[in-house]
Amino acid sequence: MPLDIKLKVYTANDCADLMIKDITGDYNPETNAGGWGGFNASADSGSIILVTTVLLEVPLATCVGNDCTETDTVVIEFVANNSSIFVGEDSLIQDTGAGEYVTPLETSLKEFKLKISSVLVWQQIVFELTMLYGSYGLTLQQAGYIMARPAWEVLEDAIYMVTPTYVNTDGDQFPGKTTKFNNVCLTQQMVDELATSADFRCKDCDDTDVDQISVAYSLLETLKSI
C-alpha cells in the first residue's frame, strides 16, 4: 500500500486560525500500512503540498451600474490556501507567506503542523475573486459585491477541505485523500455563551431558557455531524 497521508484539521486561537496536523504515523504492515517509512516514502525527504478549499455561501447580486441588489445566495468552493511543507530545521517555525508551519521532529516531515490565519484565507478568496471570478461562474460586478463584505478576522463557519500531495526528491507527485472539516467554531461560541447566561440553580425559575439551550446544543451536534 502506498503512503496514505492522514491529517487532522481544527481551529485555534478563538476561531482565528485553521490548523492542519499530520497524523499519518509510522509504517506498520498490520496496523498502519499507509504510514511513513517501510515500503512507503520516508518522512526525511521530499515535501508536502497542501491545497485547502472552503465551501462558502456567498450572496449573488444583480447590478445596474454601481447599484447592486442582492437576489440570491450560492455555495461556491473557493481555493483558500496553497502551502508547501519541507523538512524544517531544528523545529523552527517556517513562514511560507501562505501560512506558518513547524516540523517538530528534526529532519522529518512527520507530525508537521500548518497554521493558516483567517486573514490569509480571506486574502486568498479576494485574489480568487479578483483574478479568477469567471472560473467560479461570477461576473466582475458579482465578485465585487462579495468582496465588499467585511474582511475576515475569524474563520467563518463552513466546510474546509484539505488535499495533500507528496512530492519526492525527483519531483514526482503522489496525491492523497482529502480531509473534510466542518467548522462550527463560531456557532459553538454562541451556544456556549447562551449556556452561561442561564441560572441552572434557580428551582422556581421558568425553564424556557434551559429548553432553548438544550435545543441549541442538539442543533449544534447535528451541524457537527454534517
Secondary structure by P-SEA (a helix, b strand, c coil): ccbbbbbbbbccccccbbbbbbccccccccccccccccccccccbbbbbbbbbbbbbbbbbbbcccbbbbcbbbbbbcccbbbbbcccccccccccccccccccccccccbbbbbbcaaaaaaaaaaaaacccccccccaaaaaaaacccccccccbbbbbbbbbbbccccbbbbbbbbbbbcaaaaaaaaaaaaaacccccccccaaaaaaaaaaaaaaaaaaac
